[in-house]
Amino acid sequence: MLLVAVITGLGVVAQETTEKKESEAWHPYHRISILMANGHIPAMNASTGAFKNTIVPVWGFDYDYWFHPRWAVGLHNDLIIQQFKVAKEEGGAVVERVRPFSTSVTALYKATEHLIFTVGFGQEWEKSEHLRLYDLGVEYGWELPKDWELSINGKFEKKLTVYSTWLFGIGISKKIIGRNASSPQKKD
């Protein structure tokens, strides 16, 4: 009788474990992020006319779709909220940029539980001239309760033939998961 009770109990535990693993399976999800950053730009000093690195405030607004535990595609947007002057690489002509807005289609790769690498191609819009760009980035994030995440970010943006920008900032993200899915879990 004791043997039957033990065998029956083991069957129930095994069934509960299997059901729990199935309910914790990974599901695709959306992630939206807001970032506050400093942009480091080799720009012209208005008073001296000399070039030096200028630090400008930047807001980032990102959307990512995680279709695999390690891979995502996204639309990453940056708004520099200051005007500055830069010299073009070709010819050295000085160009004034007034609150440029950039957007790039981005691929994301989650290398570890906390570390994400990004690469993207896109466009910077500004009233005087639009510029094509590519960017490379890295993000280190910490998961918070209720599908929130805090991250530190670094990104290099190359505006083709004109100038480059280094961005360093902090971001907050929210994962948006389907109704019938639970929060994404680590995949072994």
Sequence and secondary structure as in RCSB ss.txt:
>XXXX:A:sequence
MLLVAVITGLGVVAQETTEKKESEAWHPYHRISILMANGHIPAMNASTGAFKNTIVPVWGFDYDYWFHPRWAVGL
HNDLIIQQFKVAKEEGGAVVERVRPFSTSVTALYKATEHLIFTVGFGQEWEKSEHLRLYDLGVEYGWELPKDWEL
SINGKFEKKLTVYSTWLFGIGISKKIIGRNASSPQKKD
>XXXX:A:secstr
 HHHHHHHHHHHHHHHHHHHHHHT    EEEEEEEEEEEEEEEE TTT  EEEEEEEEEEEEEEEE SSSEEEEE
EEEEE SEEEEE TTTT EEEEES EEEEEEEEEE SSSEEEEEEEEEEE SS  EEEEEEEEEEEEEEGGGEEE
EEEEEEEEETTTEEEEEEEEEEEEEEE TT        
